[in-house]
Amino acid sequence: MAGDNAHGMIGERNKRDEMNKVASYLQSHISGEVLVSEHIRQRFSTDASILSVKPSLVVHPRTTNDVRKVARFSWQLAERGHILPMTARGNGTDLTGAAIGKGVIVSFPTHLNNILEIDTKQRLVRVQPGANFKSLQETLHTHGLFLPPAPLSYEYSTVGGAIANNSSGLRSYTYGDMSSWVDKLEVVLANGEVIQTGPLSKREVSKKLGLPTLEGELYRAVNAILSDGVEAIEAYDKALGATSDNVGYTLRSLKTKSGGLDLTQLFVGSQGTLGIVTEAILKVAEYTPASTLVVAAFPNLDTALETADQLSSLNPSALELVDTDLLEFVQKHNSVELPRELLVDGKIGTLLFVEAHNKSARALARFTKQAIKAISRQTESYLSATDNDDRERLWSFRFVTAAFMSFDTGGKAALPILQGVSVPPAALHQFIEEAKRMSKKHHLETAFWAHLQSGEVMAIPLGDLGKLGDRQQVFKLMDEYFRQVVRLGGSVATTGPEGRLRVPFAQLQVGGDMTALFEQLKTAADPHQTMNPGVKTGTTSRDLVDMLRKDYTLDAFGDYLPRL
């Protein structure tokens, strides 16, 4: 046994020596920093998910050329049989384990974090991937512009992360997700080639198809998939009952109106598995901060959802539900109390948030009147606000979810394993009730809220990953929960892609034909599997067990999570 330990120590030391040599080589060829210390590697071994994978080294590139050189080096090693994969990373807010990996972490926020250009006439902004999402929004506001899809973590997430995850937000039903706002991209491919994406004519595509490069191979693969796989793609779209889906790779919108191709959407939501985005041109919208918000409390889920159906005809910018159990939990563990106007017979009910955004004063007044009329048929417990401070105060009760996510008392923590699925709107009530039953069955207290317009359900159970029983229950709940989503014709990944955590369940959703198309695309773009392997494809349930953390905290993000 002692001999085995000694042999293991020697092997580990040899690996560290090799990585030190790799780090030294890379440092001599790039302008950014290459870090290989145990502390740094441990710091980057986790993201906001329940998984952990320690990288070999961390690179902070200063230029696109730095990223290109690292990719080229990784490719050359792979050609010699040595796999040192690359994982692009923003601030590590990913909930699916897509921002961690065994090889090189390429971290963008340190240097490649600038807003390069704002074109107010064309309503475009050119930005680097490490730019802070909140800072970008604040800068755009000074020009009378904004980027509509704002993820919940926008205060500390990056633009590159939002693109990689095709992030959405409260107003995604109205404005769409990031895919609707990405115009063009600069991307480093697996072999270090740098390409520019954008709409190409048939003639331009024909030239790309003839290139003896990895870019040419990618165009040839996409062209073949769109031709040979059309029946599988159409069958999948027809079978999917959910209105929101972020599983796999985008294949539906790659053809242009002229019959050409635009590969931009292929990289949005791809989580760095096909290439690494080093610059983006984003579309933005005119910004008018005026909004109106109505919050109403209902005695039960039934009446809340019935009213929501009526409110949806008003085309609100946001229509959100917060479940009674979540509100009761937060009130129990935090010094927060709902105003008496939002209590139902003195008790906490189910809350609905309905908002109109970016409209004229007359339109906002009309919206408020119509919303209150619909709400008053079921409840007299409501409040409305147009003043910014009042609206923020009311929205704070929606963001009690953040308080739940930061809960870590008594060894238990809020585990981000279930949120961001969608089911057909008609099945929403059934699914939430069944999900509650599942959670009780597995003895995991769970918070629920929902983006009602898109049928997206957010659920986070409390568990202690230090306890074997909770660890087992987590996987049992995931399996039952996602299988029910699939049975209802829903999507197991909506507010973000499947990452590592949901790969086994995503394959159940898309079936063998679509899985084969996705794998074909991945192989063409990344033949040596050096671009974030195990993300979106190739991860099993057994792999997840091995990667599961022994405990779960969000200490790295504690400064950003509000505690109400």
Buried (B, 14 or more C-beta within 10 A) or exposed (E): EEEEEEEEEEEEEEEEEEBEEBBEEBBEEBEBBBBBEEEBBEBBBBBBBBBBBBBBBBBBBBBBBBBBBBBBBBBBBBEEEEBBBBBBBBBBBBBBBBBBBBBBBBBBBBBBBEBEEBEEEEBBBBBBBBBBBBBBBEBBEEBBBBBBBBBBBBBBBBBBBBBBBBBBBBBBBBBBBBBBBBBBBBBBBBBBBBBEBBBBEEEEBEEBBEBEBBBBBBBBBBBBBBEEBEEBBEEBEEEBBBBBBBBBBBBEEBBBEEEBBBBBBBBBBBBBBBBBBBBBBBBBBEBEEBBBBBBBBBBEBEBBBBBBEBBBEBEBBBBBBBBBBBBEBBBEBBEBEBEEEBBBEEEBBBBBBBBBBBBEEEEBBBBBEBBBEBBEEBBEBBBBBBEEEEBEBBBBBBBBBBBBBBBBEEEBBBBBBBBBBBBBBEBBBEBBEBBBEBBEEBEBBBBBBBBBBBBBBBBBBBBBBBBEEBBEBBBBBBBBBBBBBBEBBBBBBBBBBBBBBBBBBBBBBBBEEBBBBBEBBBBBBBBBBBBBBBBBBBBEEEBBEEBBBEEBEBEBBEEBBEEB
